[in-house]
Amino acid sequence: MYIYYTYGVSMLKEIDRELAKDLMRKFHRNNIWGKHHWSEDTLPKGFPPHLRGSVIDVAEELRKMRFLTKRPSHHGYQWYANLEMIKEIEEFIKG
């Protein structure tokens, strides 16, 4: 995965960028912010089988951009969108 950082926002490869937008749309549409969270096993659901392996990698890149947050639980990691970055996330989804 190629990442270029400019002004705090990374530029992902085109397929990874589209996958990242789809993943963030999924979080936004389902209101997965703060207290609401998804298990790491849930993230790839709804994506085509050939892209499911990349979803966790893209989620990690989105975490580095501070769009997503993960926290440990007793059965794996829980993921949720960062409420402090809501404007940036909405711009990312639209752009």
N, C-alpha and C positions, 0 to 999 in steps of 0.2 A: 504494500500500500504506500503510495507516494503522497507525502503531505508537505505543503508549503505554507508557512505561517506568514500572514501579512496583517498587520494591525490587530492582532489577537484572534483573527478568524482564520481557520485553516481552509485551504483549497484542496479538496480530495480529488482523486481520479474521478472521471465522469461517472462511471458505474457506481463507485462508492458514494459519490455525492448524491446521486439519485436514491440509492439505498438509504443513506442518512436522512434525506428529506422524507422518504416514506416512513421510516422509523419514527422520526419526530412528529409527523402527522398522526401516526398511531397513538403516540403518547398524548398529543394535544387533543385529539378527537375524543379520547376516553378519559380525559381529565386525570392523568396520572401525575399529580404534583404532590410534593410533600408527604402527607400521611398515606396517601394512596400509592401503592407500589406494585410492581410486577416481579415475579420470580425470574431468575435468569433463564429458566427453561421456557418461559412464556414468550420471550423476546422474538425467537424465530418463527413463531406460529403466524400463519397467514402469508408468509413469503414463499415464493417458488422453491422447490427442493434444491435446485442448483445454487441458490443464494443463501440458504439457511446457515451454512458454515461461516459466511462472511458477516452475518448480523452481529455477532458478539464482538468481532474485531472493529466493526464500524461503531458499535456502542462504546467501546473503549476510547476510540478517537473522539467521539462526542463528549465523553467524560473529560478528556483532556481540554476540550473547548469550554468546559463547564456547563454544557447544555444538559447533560445527564449526571446523576449522582447515583452511586451504589453504596450500599451498606451491608455488612455481613449479618446473617441471621443463622439460626441453628440448622438450617437445611439449604444453605447456599447464599447467594447474594440477592438482594432486593434492589431494583432499579426504579428511579422516578426522575421526572424532569425537574430542573432547578427553577424554582419560582422566581428567583432574583433575576433570571435571564429571560423572562417571558417575552419582552419586546424583541430581543435579539433572535430568539427562537422563532417568533412569528415572521420576522424579516427573512430568516434563513429558509423557512418553509415556502414563503411567497417567491423568493428569488431564485 
